[in-house]
Amino acid sequence: MTKHKYENDHLTVFFDPEVCIHAGDCVRGLPSVFDVAKKPWINVDGAPYEGIIEQIKQCPSGALGYKLSKSV
């Protein structure tokens, strides 16, 4: 299993490309964070962590996950 992680001081976002079905919900729902035209394609600083978490919860495949830091 190949999981990628993207993090800042508040949040770690996990992405598993082997699980992703490319529905695009993340990109359409929060393009300031999820942008496949950029590298890295997940910008954890692109929105408040609460909004990122809400968008991750909409992922139909479960390819996205998250963990809050202890400082939150």
Predicted model as a PDB file, atoms N, CA, C, CB and O in Angstrom, pLDDT in the B-factor column:
MODEL        1                                                                  
ATOM      1  N   MET A   1       0.843  -1.183   0.000  1.00 57.00           N  
ATOM      2  CA  MET A   1       0.000   0.000   0.000  1.00 57.00           C  
ATOM      3  C   MET A   1       0.886   1.243   0.000  1.00 57.00           C  
ATOM      4  CB  MET A   1      -0.958   0.000   1.222  1.00 57.00           C  
ATOM      5  O   MET A   1       1.816   1.357   0.798  1.00 57.00           O  
ATOM      6  N   THR A   2       0.587   2.163  -0.897  1.00 74.00           N  
ATOM      7  CA  THR A   2       1.358   3.386  -1.040  1.00 74.00           C  
ATOM      8  C   THR A   2       0.531   4.560  -0.566  1.00 74.00           C  
ATOM      9  CB  THR A   2       1.807   3.590  -2.494  1.00 74.00           C  
ATOM     10  O   THR A   2      -0.328   5.054  -1.298  1.00 74.00           O  
ATOM     11  N   LYS A   3       0.779   5.011   0.646  1.00 90.00           N  
ATOM     12  CA  LYS A   3       0.083   6.196   1.152  1.00 90.00           C  
ATOM     13  C   LYS A   3       1.039   7.373   1.120  1.00 90.00           C  
ATOM     14  CB  LYS A   3      -0.460   5.963   2.596  1.00 90.00           C  
ATOM     15  O   LYS A   3       2.218   7.256   1.455  1.00 90.00           O  
ATOM     16  N   HIS A   4       0.503   8.503   0.711  1.00 96.00           N  
ATOM     17  CA  HIS A   4       1.269   9.748   0.721  1.00 96.00           C  
ATOM     18  C   HIS A   4       0.728  10.611   1.852  1.00 96.00           C  
ATOM     19  CB  HIS A   4       1.181  10.496  -0.663  1.00 96.00           C  
ATOM     20  O   HIS A   4      -0.449  10.525   2.201  1.00 96.00           O  
ATOM     21  N   LYS A   5       1.590  11.436   2.418  1.00 96.00           N  
ATOM     22  CA  LYS A   5       1.097  12.336   3.471  1.00 96.00           C  
ATOM     23  C   LYS A   5       1.558  13.754   3.212  1.00 96.00           C  
ATOM     24  CB  LYS A   5       1.575  11.872   4.858  1.00 96.00           C  
ATOM     25  O   LYS A   5       2.645  14.008   2.693  1.00 96.00           O  
ATOM     26  N   TYR A   6       0.691  14.657   3.592  1.00 97.00           N  
ATOM     27  CA  TYR A   6       0.891  16.092   3.426  1.00 97.00           C  
ATOM     28  C   TYR A   6       0.529  16.711   4.767  1.00 97.00           C  
ATOM     29  CB  TYR A   6       0.017  16.692   2.231  1.00 97.00           C  
ATOM     30  O   TYR A   6      -0.537  16.418   5.309  1.00 97.00           O  
ATOM     31  N   GLU A   7       1.389  17.558   5.314  1.00 96.00           N  
ATOM     32  CA  GLU A   7       1.118  18.028   6.672  1.00 96.00           C  
ATOM     33  C   GLU A   7       1.545  19.463   6.917  1.00 96.00           C  
ATOM     34  CB  GLU A   7       1.801  17.142   7.655  1.00 96.00           C  
ATOM     35  O   GLU A   7       2.385  20.029   6.217  1.00 96.00           O  
ATOM     36  N   ASN A   8       0.923  20.020   7.948  1.00 95.00           N  
ATOM     37  CA  ASN A   8       1.334  21.296   8.510  1.00 95.00           C  
ATOM     38  C   ASN A   8       1.272  21.147  10.026  1.00 95.00           C  
ATOM     39  CB  ASN A   8       0.425  22.483   7.999  1.00 95.00           C  
ATOM     40  O   ASN A   8       1.202  20.026  10.528  1.00 95.00           O  
ATOM     41  N   ASP A   9       1.297  22.239  10.754  1.00 93.00           N  
ATOM     42  CA  ASP A   9       1.328  22.163  12.221  1.00 93.00           C  
ATOM     43  C   ASP A   9       0.037  21.631  12.832  1.00 93.00           C  
ATOM     44  CB  ASP A   9       1.616  23.522  12.791  1.00 93.00           C  
ATOM     45  O   ASP A   9       0.046  21.170  13.973  1.00 93.00           O  
ATOM     46  N   HIS A  10      -1.074  21.686  12.096  1.00 93.00           N  
ATOM     47  CA  HIS A  10      -2.369  21.310  12.649  1.00 93.00           C  
ATOM     48  C   HIS A  10      -2.911  19.986  12.130  1.00 93.00           C  
ATOM     49  CB  HIS A  10      -3.351  22.377  12.363  1.00 93.00           C  
ATOM     50  O   HIS A  10      -3.652  19.298  12.833  1.00 93.00           O  
ATOM     51  N   LEU A  11      -2.546  19.628  10.908  1.00 96.00           N  
ATOM     52  CA  LEU A  11      -3.230  18.541  10.233  1.00 96.00           C  
ATOM     53  C   LEU A  11      -2.283  17.747   9.342  1.00 96.00           C  
ATOM     54  CB  LEU A  11      -4.382  19.080   9.414  1.00 96.00           C  
ATOM     55  O   LEU A  11      -1.396  18.309   8.699  1.00 96.00           O  
ATOM     56  N   THR A  12      -2.482  16.441   9.316  1.00 97.00           N  
ATOM     57  CA  THR A  12      -1.817  15.575   8.346  1.00 97.00           C  
ATOM     58  C   THR A  12      -2.901  14.959   7.480  1.00 97.00           C  
ATOM     59  CB  THR A  12      -0.943  14.466   9.051  1.00 97.00           C  
ATOM     60  O   THR A  12      -3.855  14.377   7.994  1.00 97.00           O  
ATOM     61  N   VAL A  13      -2.759  15.086   6.165  1.00 97.00           N  
ATOM     62  CA  VAL A  13      -3.687  14.494   5.214  1.00 97.00           C  
ATOM     63  C   VAL A  13      -2.997  13.304   4.566  1.00 97.00           C  
ATOM     64  CB  VAL A  13      -4.153  15.533   4.142  1.00 97.00           C  
ATOM     65  O   VAL A  13      -1.862  13.410   4.100  1.00 97.00           O  
ATOM     66  N   PHE A  14      -3.685  12.180   4.540  1.00 97.00           N  
ATOM     67  CA  PHE A  14      -3.181  10.972   3.914  1.00 97.00           C  
ATOM     68  C   PHE A  14      -3.931  10.723   2.620  1.00 97.00           C  
ATOM     69  CB  PHE A  14      -3.309   9.767   4.861  1.00 97.00           C  
ATOM     70  O   PHE A  14      -5.136  10.959   2.532  1.00 97.00           O  
ATOM     71  N   PHE A  15      -3.202  10.238   1.606  1.00 97.00           N  
ATOM     72  CA  PHE A  15      -3.814   9.902   0.323  1.00 97.00           C  
ATOM     73  C   PHE A  15      -3.281   8.559  -0.133  1.00 97.00           C  
ATOM     74  CB  PHE A  15      -3.533  10.999  -0.742  1.00 97.00           C  
ATOM     75  O   PHE A  15      -2.071   8.336  -0.171  1.00 97.00           O  
ATOM     76  N   ASP A  16      -4.199   7.663  -0.481  1.00 97.00           N  
ATOM     77  CA  ASP A  16      -3.825   6.347  -0.986  1.00 97.00           C  
ATOM     78  C   ASP A  16      -4.258   6.245  -2.443  1.00 97.00           C  
ATOM     79  CB  ASP A  16      -4.465   5.210  -0.131  1.00 97.00           C  
ATOM     80  O   ASP A  16      -5.438   6.026  -2.717  1.00 97.00           O  
ATOM     81  N   PRO A  17      -3.320   6.401  -3.388  1.00 95.00           N  
ATOM     82  CA  PRO A  17      -3.680   6.376  -4.802  1.00 95.00           C  
ATOM     83  C   PRO A  17      -4.222   5.030  -5.276  1.00 95.00           C  
ATOM     84  CB  PRO A  17      -2.490   6.743  -5.623  1.00 95.00           C  
ATOM     85  O   PRO A  17      -4.923   4.965  -6.286  1.00 95.00           O  
ATOM     86  N   GLU A  18      -3.906   3.967  -4.561  1.00 95.00           N  
ATOM     87  CA  GLU A  18      -4.399   2.647  -4.939  1.00 95.00           C  
ATOM     88  C   GLU A  18      -5.883   2.476  -4.623  1.00 95.00           C  
ATOM     89  CB  GLU A  18      -3.597   1.572  -4.233  1.00 95.00           C  
ATOM     90  O   GLU A  18      -6.535   1.588  -5.172  1.00 95.00           O  
ATOM     91  N   VAL A  19      -6.410   3.309  -3.752  1.00 96.00           N  
ATOM     92  CA  VAL A  19      -7.820   3.246  -3.358  1.00 96.00           C  
ATOM     93  C   VAL A  19      -8.647   4.277  -4.134  1.00 96.00           C  
ATOM     94  CB  VAL A  19      -7.965   3.481  -1.837  1.00 96.00           C  
ATOM     95  O   VAL A  19      -9.847   4.085  -4.329  1.00 96.00           O  
ATOM     96  N   CYS A  20      -8.020   5.358  -4.571  1.00 96.00           N  
ATOM     97  CA  CYS A  20      -8.711   6.469  -5.230  1.00 96.00           C  
ATOM     98  C   CYS A  20      -9.437   6.002  -6.498  1.00 96.00           C  
ATOM     99  CB  CYS A  20      -7.712   7.583  -5.578  1.00 96.00           C  
ATOM    100  O   CYS A  20      -8.872   5.276  -7.315  1.00 96.00           O  
ATOM    101  N   ILE A  21     -10.700   6.431  -6.648  1.00 96.00           N  
ATOM    102  CA  ILE A  21     -11.482   6.116  -7.843  1.00 96.00           C  
ATOM    103  C   ILE A  21     -11.596   7.338  -8.765  1.00 96.00           C  
ATOM    104  CB  ILE A  21     -12.885   5.618  -7.447  1.00 96.00           C  
ATOM    105  O   ILE A  21     -12.320   7.292  -9.760  1.00 96.00           O  
ATOM    106  N   HIS A  22     -10.905   8.403  -8.451  1.00 96.00           N  
ATOM    107  CA  HIS A  22     -10.846   9.623  -9.263  1.00 96.00           C  
ATOM    108  C   HIS A  22     -12.224  10.221  -9.531  1.00 96.00           C  
ATOM    109  CB  HIS A  22     -10.161   9.332 -10.580  1.00 96.00           C  
ATOM    110  O   HIS A  22     -12.510  10.675 -10.639  1.00 96.00           O  
ATOM    111  N   ALA A  23     -13.063  10.217  -8.514  1.00 96.00           N  
ATOM    112  CA  ALA A  23     -14.387  10.819  -8.634  1.00 96.00           C  
ATOM    113  C   ALA A  23     -14.290  12.340  -8.748  1.00 96.00           C  
ATOM    114  CB  ALA A  23     -15.257  10.433  -7.432  1.00 96.00           C  
ATOM    115  O   ALA A  23     -15.173  12.970  -9.331  1.00 96.00           O  
ATOM    116  N   GLY A  24     -13.241  12.932  -8.206  1.00 96.00           N  
ATOM    117  CA  GLY A  24     -13.025  14.372  -8.312  1.00 96.00           C  
ATOM    118  C   GLY A  24     -13.762  15.215  -7.293  1.00 96.00           C  
ATOM    119  O   GLY A  24     -13.744  16.442  -7.380  1.00 96.00           O  
ATOM    120  N   ASP A  25     -14.408  14.584  -6.329  1.00 97.00           N  
ATOM    121  CA  ASP A  25     -15.149  15.343  -5.320  1.00 97.00           C  
ATOM    122  C   ASP A  25     -14.245  16.309  -4.560  1.00 97.00           C  
ATOM    123  CB  ASP A  25     -15.827  14.393  -4.342  1.00 97.00           C  
ATOM    124  O   ASP A  25     -14.646  17.434  -4.262  1.00 97.00           O  
ATOM    125  N   CYS A  26     -13.042  15.875  -4.250  1.00 97.00           N  
ATOM    126  CA  CYS A  26     -12.122  16.718  -3.490  1.00 97.00           C  
ATOM    127  C   CYS A  26     -11.719  17.948  -4.302  1.00 97.00           C  
ATOM    128  CB  CYS A  26     -10.873  15.918  -3.079  1.00 97.00           C  
ATOM    129  O   CYS A  26     -11.701  19.063  -3.781  1.00 97.00           O  
ATOM    130  N   VAL A  27     -11.399  17.742  -5.571  1.00 97.00           N  
ATOM    131  CA  VAL A  27     -10.957  18.829  -6.440  1.00 97.00           C  
ATOM    132  C   VAL A  27     -12.077  19.846  -6.666  1.00 97.00           C  
ATOM    133  CB  VAL A  27     -10.472  18.271  -7.784  1.00 97.00           C  
ATOM    134  O   VAL A  27     -11.845  21.053  -6.611  1.00 97.00           O  
ATOM    135  N   ARG A  28     -13.267  19.364  -6.913  1.00 97.00           N  
ATOM    136  CA  ARG A  28     -14.407  20.270  -7.122  1.00 97.00           C  
ATOM    137  C   ARG A  28     -14.841  20.931  -5.826  1.00 97.00           C  
ATOM    138  CB  ARG A  28     -15.585  19.514  -7.733  1.00 97.00           C  
ATOM    139  O   ARG A  28     -15.266  22.086  -5.832  1.00 97.00           O  
ATOM    140  N   GLY A  29     -14.740  20.214  -4.719  1.00 97.00           N  
ATOM    141  CA  GLY A  29     -15.230  20.727  -3.448  1.00 97.00           C  
ATOM    142  C   GLY A  29     -14.312  21.721  -2.773  1.00 97.00           C  
ATOM    143  O   GLY A  29     -14.781  22.638  -2.099  1.00 97.00           O  
ATOM    144  N   LEU A  30     -13.003  21.554  -2.942  1.00 98.00           N  
ATOM    145  CA  LEU A  30     -12.052  22.439  -2.267  1.00 98.00           C  
ATOM    146  C   LEU A  30     -10.795  22.604  -3.141  1.00 98.00           C  
ATOM    147  CB  LEU A  30     -11.675  21.873  -0.855  1.00 98.00           C  
ATOM    148  O   LEU A  30      -9.727  22.097  -2.798  1.00 98.00           O  
ATOM    149  N   PRO A  31     -10.930  23.312  -4.265  1.00 98.00           N  
ATOM    150  CA  PRO A  31      -9.810  23.432  -5.204  1.00 98.00           C  
ATOM    151  C   PRO A  31      -8.598  24.199  -4.665  1.00 98.00           C  
ATOM    152  CB  PRO A  31     -10.286  24.101  -6.445  1.00 98.00           C  
ATOM    153  O   PRO A  31      -7.507  24.094  -5.225  1.00 98.00           O  
ATOM    154  N   SER A  32      -8.775  24.956  -3.605  1.00 98.00           N  
ATOM    155  CA  SER A  32      -7.626  25.656  -3.009  1.00 98.00           C  
ATOM    156  C   SER A  32      -6.700  24.685  -2.276  1.00 98.00           C  
ATOM    157  CB  SER A  32      -8.112  26.748  -2.040  1.00 98.00           C  
ATOM    158  O   SER A  32      -5.553  25.020  -1.982  1.00 98.00           O  
ATOM    159  N   VAL A  33      -7.193  23.497  -1.984  1.00 98.00           N  
ATOM    160  CA  VAL A  33      -6.402  22.471  -1.300  1.00 98.00           C  
ATOM    161  C   VAL A  33      -6.042  21.335  -2.256  1.00 98.00           C  
ATOM    162  CB  VAL A  33      -7.171  21.919  -0.086  1.00 98.00           C  
ATOM    163  O   VAL A  33      -4.895  20.888  -2.289  1.00 98.00           O  
ATOM    164  N   PHE A  34      -7.016  20.870  -3.027  1.00 98.00           N  
ATOM    165  CA  PHE A  34      -6.834  19.717  -3.904  1.00 98.00           C  
ATOM    166  C   PHE A  34      -6.763  20.190  -5.346  1.00 98.00           C  
ATOM    167  CB  PHE A  34      -7.979  18.690  -3.720  1.00 98.00           C  
ATOM    168  O   PHE A  34      -7.783  20.549  -5.934  1.00 98.00           O  
ATOM    169  N   ASP A  35      -5.554  20.194  -5.926  1.00 97.00           N  
ATOM    170  CA  ASP A  35      -5.351  20.702  -7.281  1.00 97.00           C  
ATOM    171  C   ASP A  35      -4.360  19.787  -7.999  1.00 97.00           C  
ATOM    172  CB  ASP A  35      -4.836  22.184  -7.261  1.00 97.00           C  
ATOM    173  O   ASP A  35      -3.155  19.855  -7.754  1.00 97.00           O  
ATOM    174  N   VAL A  36      -4.866  18.940  -8.875  1.00 95.00           N  
ATOM    175  CA  VAL A  36      -4.017  17.949  -9.551  1.00 95.00           C  
ATOM    176  C   VAL A  36      -3.022  18.578 -10.523  1.00 95.00           C  
ATOM    177  CB  VAL A  36      -4.882  16.957 -10.295  1.00 95.00           C  
ATOM    178  O   VAL A  36      -2.102  17.900 -10.979  1.00 95.00           O  
ATOM    179  N   ALA A  37      -3.185  19.852 -10.846  1.00 96.00           N  
ATOM    180  CA  ALA A  37      -2.245  20.533 -11.735  1.00 96.00           C  
ATOM    181  C   ALA A  37      -0.996  21.009 -10.998  1.00 96.00           C  
ATOM    182  CB  ALA A  37      -2.926  21.713 -12.403  1.00 96.00           C  
ATOM    183  O   ALA A  37      -0.035  21.444 -11.631  1.00 96.00           O  
ATOM    184  N   LYS A  38      -0.999  20.932  -9.686  1.00 96.00           N  
ATOM    185  CA  LYS A  38       0.133  21.405  -8.887  1.00 96.00           C  
ATOM    186  C   LYS A  38       0.879  20.237  -8.247  1.00 96.00           C  
ATOM    187  CB  LYS A  38      -0.348  22.381  -7.804  1.00 96.00           C  
ATOM    188  O   LYS A  38       0.336  19.144  -8.085  1.00 96.00           O  
ATOM    189  N   LYS A  39       2.116  20.491  -7.893  1.00 95.00           N  
ATOM    190  CA  LYS A  39       2.933  19.528  -7.155  1.00 95.00           C  
ATOM    191  C   LYS A  39       3.421  20.215  -5.891  1.00 95.00           C  
ATOM    192  CB  LYS A  39       4.138  19.002  -8.019  1.00 95.00           C  
ATOM    193  O   LYS A  39       4.069  21.253  -6.020  1.00 95.00           O  
ATOM    194  N   PRO A  40       3.177  19.744  -4.718  1.00 95.00           N  
ATOM    195  CA  PRO A  40       2.292  18.612  -4.449  1.00 95.00           C  
ATOM    196  C   PRO A  40       0.840  18.988  -4.717  1.00 95.00           C  
ATOM    197  CB  PRO A  40       2.457  18.132  -2.999  1.00 95.00           C  
ATOM    198  O   PRO A  40       0.475  20.161  -4.646  1.00 95.00           O  
ATOM    199  N   TRP A  41       0.033  18.015  -5.018  1.00 97.00           N  
ATOM    200  CA  TRP A  41      -1.354  18.293  -5.408  1.00 97.00           C  
ATOM    201  C   TRP A  41      -2.274  18.571  -4.231  1.00 97.00           C  
ATOM    202  CB  TRP A  41      -1.898  17.141  -6.192  1.00 97.00           C  
ATOM    203  O   TRP A  41      -3.394  19.048  -4.417  1.00 97.00           O  
ATOM    204  N   ILE A  42      -1.815  18.278  -3.028  1.00 98.00           N  
ATOM    205  CA  ILE A  42      -2.581  18.610  -1.823  1.00 98.00           C  
ATOM    206  C   ILE A  42      -1.836  19.695  -1.060  1.00 98.00           C  
ATOM    207  CB  ILE A  42      -2.806  17.348  -0.923  1.00 98.00           C  
ATOM    208  O   ILE A  42      -0.698  19.496  -0.634  1.00 98.00           O  
ATOM    209  N   ASN A  43      -2.484  20.841  -0.889  1.00 98.00           N  
ATOM    210  CA  ASN A  43      -1.917  21.978  -0.166  1.00 98.00           C  
ATOM    211  C   ASN A  43      -2.654  22.106   1.171  1.00 98.00           C  
ATOM    212  CB  ASN A  43      -2.027  23.307  -1.009  1.00 98.00           C  
ATOM    213  O   ASN A  43      -3.728  22.703   1.238  1.00 98.00           O  
ATOM    214  N   VAL A  44      -2.085  21.558   2.202  1.00 98.00           N  
ATOM    215  CA  VAL A  44      -2.739  21.546   3.516  1.00 98.00           C  
ATOM    216  C   VAL A  44      -2.913  22.954   4.076  1.00 98.00           C  
ATOM    217  CB  VAL A  44      -1.936  20.697   4.496  1.00 98.00           C  
ATOM    218  O   VAL A  44      -3.711  23.158   4.991  1.00 98.00           O  
ATOM    219  N   ASP A  45      -2.182  23.921   3.545  1.00 97.00           N  
ATOM    220  CA  ASP A  45      -2.312  25.313   3.985  1.00 97.00           C  
ATOM    221  C   ASP A  45      -3.318  26.096   3.140  1.00 97.00           C  
ATOM    222  CB  ASP A  45      -0.955  26.002   3.934  1.00 97.00           C  
ATOM    223  O   ASP A  45      -3.454  27.308   3.313  1.00 97.00           O  
ATOM    224  N   GLY A  46      -4.023  25.420   2.229  1.00 98.00           N  
ATOM    225  CA  GLY A  46      -4.923  26.096   1.305  1.00 98.00           C  
ATOM    226  C   GLY A  46      -6.287  26.461   1.855  1.00 98.00           C  
ATOM    227  O   GLY A  46      -7.057  27.153   1.189  1.00 98.00           O  
ATOM    228  N   ALA A  47      -6.599  26.008   3.062  1.00 98.00           N  
ATOM    229  CA  ALA A  47      -7.893  26.299   3.698  1.00 98.00           C  
ATOM    230  C   ALA A  47      -7.772  25.974   5.180  1.00 98.00           C  
ATOM    231  CB  ALA A  47      -9.065  25.477   3.034  1.00 98.00           C  
ATOM    232  O   ALA A  47      -6.848  25.264   5.578  1.00 98.00           O  
ATOM    233  N   PRO A  48      -8.679  26.476   6.000  1.00 96.00           N  
ATOM    234  CA  PRO A  48      -8.681  26.100   7.419  1.00 96.00           C  
ATOM    235  C   PRO A  48      -8.837  24.583   7.562  1.00 96.00           C  
ATOM    236  CB  PRO A  48      -9.821  26.836   8.180  1.00 96.00           C  
ATOM    237  O   PRO A  48      -9.537  23.946   6.775  1.00 96.00           O  
ATOM    238  N   TYR A  49      -8.179  24.016   8.570  1.00 96.00           N  
ATOM    239  CA  TYR A  49      -8.180  22.566   8.708  1.00 96.00           C  
ATOM    240  C   TYR A  49      -9.578  21.983   8.875  1.00 96.00           C  
ATOM    241  CB  TYR A  49      -7.331  22.170   9.878  1.00 96.00           C  
ATOM    242  O   TYR A  49      -9.822  20.845   8.476  1.00 96.00           O  
ATOM    243  N   GLU A  50     -10.493  22.743   9.455  1.00 96.00           N  
ATOM    244  CA  GLU A  50     -11.862  22.230   9.624  1.00 96.00           C  
ATOM    245  C   GLU A  50     -12.533  21.987   8.263  1.00 96.00           C  
ATOM    246  CB  GLU A  50     -12.708  23.221  10.464  1.00 96.00           C  
ATOM    247  O   GLU A  50     -13.250  21.003   8.082  1.00 96.00           O  
ATOM    248  N   GLY A  51     -12.293  22.884   7.329  1.00 97.00           N  
ATOM    249  CA  GLY A  51     -12.854  22.729   5.986  1.00 97.00           C  
ATOM    250  C   GLY A  51     -12.231  21.565   5.236  1.00 97.00           C  
ATOM    251  O   GLY A  51     -12.914  20.849   4.503  1.00 97.00           O  
ATOM    252  N   ILE A  52     -10.934  21.380   5.423  1.00 98.00           N  
ATOM    253  CA  ILE A  52     -10.252  20.245   4.782  1.00 98.00           C  
ATOM    254  C   ILE A  52     -10.810  18.934   5.312  1.00 98.00           C  
ATOM    255  CB  ILE A  52      -8.723  20.312   5.022  1.00 98.00           C  
ATOM    256  O   ILE A  52     -11.061  18.007   4.543  1.00 98.00           O  
ATOM    257  N   ILE A  53     -11.002  18.855   6.605  1.00 98.00           N  
ATOM    258  CA  ILE A  53     -11.569  17.641   7.212  1.00 98.00           C  
ATOM    259  C   ILE A  53     -12.958  17.358   6.651  1.00 98.00           C  
ATOM    260  CB  ILE A  53     -11.637  17.782   8.750  1.00 98.00           C  
ATOM    261  O   ILE A  53     -13.276  16.217   6.318  1.00 98.00           O  
ATOM    262  N   GLU A  54     -13.774  18.382   6.548  1.00 98.00           N  
ATOM    263  CA  GLU A  54     -15.128  18.180   6.012  1.00 98.00           C  
ATOM    264  C   GLU A  54     -15.085  17.672   4.568  1.00 98.00           C  
ATOM    265  CB  GLU A  54     -15.932  19.493   6.082  1.00 98.00           C  
ATOM    266  O   GLU A  54     -15.891  16.826   4.181  1.00 98.00           O  
ATOM    267  N   GLN A  55     -14.148  18.186   3.779  1.00 98.00           N  
ATOM    268  CA  GLN A  55     -14.027  17.720   2.400  1.00 98.00           C  
ATOM    269  C   GLN A  55     -13.512  16.282   2.346  1.00 98.00           C  
ATOM    270  CB  GLN A  55     -13.097  18.643   1.607  1.00 98.00           C  
ATOM    271  O   GLN A  55     -13.986  15.487   1.535  1.00 98.00           O  
ATOM    272  N   ILE A  56     -12.562  15.948   3.189  1.00 98.00           N  
ATOM    273  CA  ILE A  56     -12.045  14.579   3.239  1.00 98.00           C  
ATOM    274  C   ILE A  56     -13.171  13.594   3.559  1.00 98.00           C  
ATOM    275  CB  ILE A  56     -10.916  14.463   4.290  1.00 98.00           C  
ATOM    276  O   ILE A  56     -13.210  12.491   3.014  1.00 98.00           O  
ATOM    277  N   LYS A  57     -14.070  13.989   4.429  1.00 98.00           N  
ATOM    278  CA  LYS A  57     -15.190  13.114   4.796  1.00 98.00           C  
ATOM    279  C   LYS A  57     -16.117  12.832   3.617  1.00 98.00           C  
ATOM    280  CB  LYS A  57     -15.985  13.737   5.931  1.00 98.00           C  
ATOM    281  O   LYS A  57     -16.893  11.877   3.657  1.00 98.00           O  
ATOM    282  N   GLN A  58     -16.046  13.653   2.568  1.00 97.00           N  
ATOM    283  CA  GLN A  58     -16.882  13.467   1.380  1.00 97.00           C  
ATOM    284  C   GLN A  58     -16.258  12.517   0.355  1.00 97.00           C  
ATOM    285  CB  GLN A  58     -17.149  14.807   0.727  1.00 97.00           C  
ATOM    286  O   GLN A  58     -16.893  12.192  -0.648  1.00 97.00           O  
ATOM    287  N   CYS A  59     -15.038  12.075   0.591  1.00 97.00           N  
ATOM    288  CA  CYS A  59     -14.340  11.205  -0.363  1.00 97.00           C  
ATOM    289  C   CYS A  59     -15.079   9.869  -0.482  1.00 97.00           C  
ATOM    290  CB  CYS A  59     -12.862  10.973   0.077  1.00 97.00           C  
ATOM    291  O   CYS A  59     -15.176   9.133   0.500  1.00 97.00           O  
ATOM    292  N   PRO A  60     -15.606   9.545  -1.678  1.00 97.00           N  
ATOM    293  CA  PRO A  60     -16.418   8.339  -1.821  1.00 97.00           C  
ATOM    294  C   PRO A  60     -15.638   7.030  -1.721  1.00 97.00           C  
ATOM    295  CB  PRO A  60     -17.123   8.380  -3.124  1.00 97.00           C  
ATOM    296  O   PRO A  60     -16.217   5.990  -1.407  1.00 97.00           O  
ATOM    297  N   SER A  61     -14.341   7.070  -1.984  1.00 97.00           N  
ATOM    298  CA  SER A  61     -13.553   5.829  -1.968  1.00 97.00           C  
ATOM    299  C   SER A  61     -12.833   5.580  -0.649  1.00 97.00           C  
ATOM    300  CB  SER A  61     -12.543   5.857  -3.078  1.00 97.00           C  
ATOM    301  O   SER A  61     -12.426   4.454  -0.365  1.00 97.00           O  
ATOM    302  N   GLY A  62     -12.675   6.628   0.157  1.00 96.00           N  
ATOM    303  CA  GLY A  62     -11.886   6.495   1.383  1.00 96.00           C  
ATOM    304  C   GLY A  62     -10.397   6.634   1.132  1.00 96.00           C  
ATOM    305  O   GLY A  62      -9.589   6.297   1.997  1.00 96.00           O  
ATOM    306  N   ALA A  63     -10.024   7.125  -0.037  1.00 97.00           N  
ATOM    307  CA  ALA A  63      -8.606   7.294  -0.364  1.00 97.00           C  
ATOM    308  C   ALA A  63      -7.960   8.416   0.435  1.00 97.00           C  
ATOM    309  CB  ALA A  63      -8.441   7.566  -1.847  1.00 97.00           C  
ATOM    310  O   ALA A  63      -6.740   8.439   0.597  1.00 97.00           O  
ATOM    311  N   LEU A  64      -8.764   9.346   0.936  1.00 98.00           N  
ATOM    312  CA  LEU A  64      -8.252  10.450   1.744  1.00 98.00           C  
ATOM    313  C   LEU A  64      -8.553  10.195   3.207  1.00 98.00           C  
ATOM    314  CB  LEU A  64      -8.859  11.793   1.293  1.00 98.00           C  
ATOM    315  O   LEU A  64      -9.622   9.698   3.562  1.00 98.00           O  
ATOM    316  N   GLY A  65      -7.598  10.541   4.047  1.00 97.00           N  
ATOM    317  CA  GLY A  65      -7.781  10.446   5.488  1.00 97.00           C  
ATOM    318  C   GLY A  65      -7.045  11.596   6.147  1.00 97.00           C  
ATOM    319  O   GLY A  65      -6.360  12.369   5.478  1.00 97.00           O  
ATOM    320  N   TYR A  66      -7.186  11.709   7.449  1.00 97.00           N  
ATOM    321  CA  TYR A  66      -6.530  12.811   8.146  1.00 97.00           C  
ATOM    322  C   TYR A  66      -6.234  12.434   9.593  1.00 97.00           C  
ATOM    323  CB  TYR A  66      -7.401  14.074   8.094  1.00 97.00           C  
ATOM    324  O   TYR A  66      -6.788  11.485  10.148  1.00 97.00           O  
ATOM    325  N   LYS A  67      -5.343  13.215  10.171  1.00 96.00           N  
ATOM    326  CA  LYS A  67      -5.030  13.114  11.593  1.00 96.00           C  
ATOM    327  C   LYS A  67      -4.750  14.530  12.077  1.00 96.00           C  
ATOM    328  CB  LYS A  67      -3.801  12.147  11.864  1.00 96.00           C  
ATOM    329  O   LYS A  67      -3.972  15.264  11.468  1.00 96.00           O  
ATOM    330  N   LEU A  68      -5.387  14.900  13.168  1.00 95.00           N  
ATOM    331  CA  LEU A  68      -5.123  16.208  13.773  1.00 95.00           C  
ATOM    332  C   LEU A  68      -3.887  16.120  14.651  1.00 95.00           C  
ATOM    333  CB  LEU A  68      -6.341  16.698  14.597  1.00 95.00           C  
ATOM    334  O   LEU A  68      -3.619  15.084  15.259  1.00 95.00           O  
ATOM    335  N   SER A  69      -3.136  17.210  14.714  1.00 89.00           N  
ATOM    336  CA  SER A  69      -1.980  17.251  15.611  1.00 89.00           C  
ATOM    337  C   SER A  69      -2.459  17.435  17.042  1.00 89.00           C  
ATOM    338  CB  SER A  69      -1.002  18.391  15.211  1.00 89.00           C  
ATOM    339  O   SER A  69      -3.610  17.800  17.281  1.00 89.00           O  
ATOM    340  N   LYS A  70      -1.597  17.189  17.958  1.00 79.00           N  
ATOM    341  CA  LYS A  70      -1.945  17.327  19.368  1.00 79.00           C  
ATOM    342  C   LYS A  70      -2.176  18.779  19.770  1.00 79.00           C  
ATOM    343  CB  LYS A  70      -0.858  16.729  20.226  1.00 79.00           C  
ATOM    344  O   LYS A  70      -2.793  19.048  20.801  1.00 79.00           O  
ATOM    345  N   SER A  71      -1.676  19.729  18.950  1.00 68.00           N  
ATOM    346  CA  SER A  71      -1.821  21.146  19.291  1.00 68.00           C  
ATOM    347  C   SER A  71      -3.204  21.700  18.947  1.00 68.00           C  
ATOM    348  CB  SER A  71      -0.762  21.956  18.575  1.00 68.00           C  
ATOM    349  O   SER A  71      -3.503  22.851  19.264  1.00 68.00           O  
ATOM    350  N   VAL A  72      -4.040  20.901  18.310  1.00 64.00           N  
ATOM    351  CA  VAL A  72      -5.370  21.394  17.915  1.00 64.00           C  
ATOM    352  C   VAL A  72      -6.379  21.028  18.968  1.00 64.00           C  
ATOM    353  CB  VAL A  72      -5.797  20.824  16.548  1.00 64.00           C  
ATOM    354  O   VAL A  72      -7.559  21.350  18.830  1.00 64.00           O  
TER     355      VAL A  72                                                      
ENDMDL                                                                          
END                                                                             
